[in-house]
Amino acid sequence: MTYNRREIGIGGSIWATGIMLTLSSLLILSQLTQQIQKMKYKKAQLRLCFMILAPVLIGWPSWVVLILGPDAGILEYVGDLFKGVILFIFVDYSIILIGWEKNEADSEFSQARAEGCFIRLENVKQICECMGSTKIKNQEDVSWFLNKVRIAALQTCIVFFCLLVVSVILKLISGDYLKYGDMDPTYGYFWINMFKILSATVALYQLFTYLKNISQIPEMKLLQIRSKSYMILLTLALTLYQSAIIGGLSRWSSISDEANYSRENITSYTSNLLICVEMIVLALVQGTIFTAEDYSLDLHK
C-alpha cells in the first residue's frame, strides 16, 4: 500500500516542505540576481551560479517523489545526476579561483598563476597521513594531479547517468525488477545504490584530498574556501549515502512497522523528505557564505 497523504503527519510534512522549498527557491533567485548584477569575475561566478542552484535541482525532484510515491522514484536518480555535475563544476570553479588574476577593474583566469600556486605547495598530502604524499615539482605534476581530481568528479556524472538509464529500463520492463526503496539484494534498487556509493566514495575521497591541499594556498584562505566547500561536499555526500542507509533501516523495520507500510514507501518517504529538508538548509546557508563581495577582494596584494 502507498502512504496516505491525507494523514496530518504525512500530508502536513509534504506540503510544509513544498512551501519551504518554494521560499528557498525565491531566495536562490535573489542570490543569482546578486551574482549577475555584480559580475566581476565572469568565468568563476557563472559556475558558482550553477552550484547555487543545487537546492532547486536536487530538492524539487525529491519533493515530486514525495507527492507521487515510489512510482516516481526514478526522479531520485535525476537528482543524483545533478549532484555529479555539481561536483565536477566545483572542481573547475576552485581551479579558476586559484588562477584568479585581477588587473585594475578586470578579472581573468591565469593558468600560469594556478600552476604556480600548486607548485608552491610542493607536496599533495592525502587525507590519511599514513598514505604519504605526492611531490609537485613542475607543470606536468600539476596537470597529473588536477586531471586525477577532474576524472574522479567526472566519473560520477558518467556512472550516475548510466544508473539513471538502467533504472528507467528496469522500470519499463517491470517495476518488480527495480523495486525502488527495497534494499533486498535480489532487486535492482540495491545494486544501483551499491554502484552509486562506490562511485561517490572514489570521487569524495579525491575531492576532500584536493580540498585539504588547496585550503593551504594563501588566496584560498582569504576566501575561506575550506569551510564553504566542506559545507557543499558534506551535504552532497550525505544525500548520496542516506538512501541506502534508510533503505537498510527500513528493511529491519527500524523506522516503521511494515504492517502499516511497505519497505518501498518507508524508504521513499523518509529519504526524500530528508533530502528536501537538507536542500532547504543548504539554500539558507549558502546565501550567507557565497557573496558577490568576495570578487571585490584583492587576493594578491
Secondary structure as UniProt FT lines:
FT   TURN            5..6
FT   HELIX           8..37
FT   HELIX           42..52
FT   HELIX           54..68
FT   HELIX           70..72
FT   TURN            73..74
FT   HELIX           75..98
FT   STRAND          100..103
FT   TURN            104..105
FT   STRAND          106..109
FT   HELIX           111..121
FT   STRAND          123..125
FT   HELIX           129..131
FT   STRAND          133..135
FT   HELIX           139..173
FT   HELIX           175..178
FT   TURN            180..181
FT   TURN            185..186
FT   HELIX           188..214
FT   TURN            215..216
FT   HELIX           218..222
FT   TURN            223..224
FT   HELIX           225..251
FT   TURN            252..253
FT   TURN            258..260
FT   HELIX           263..289
FT   HELIX           292..296
FT   TURN            299..300
//
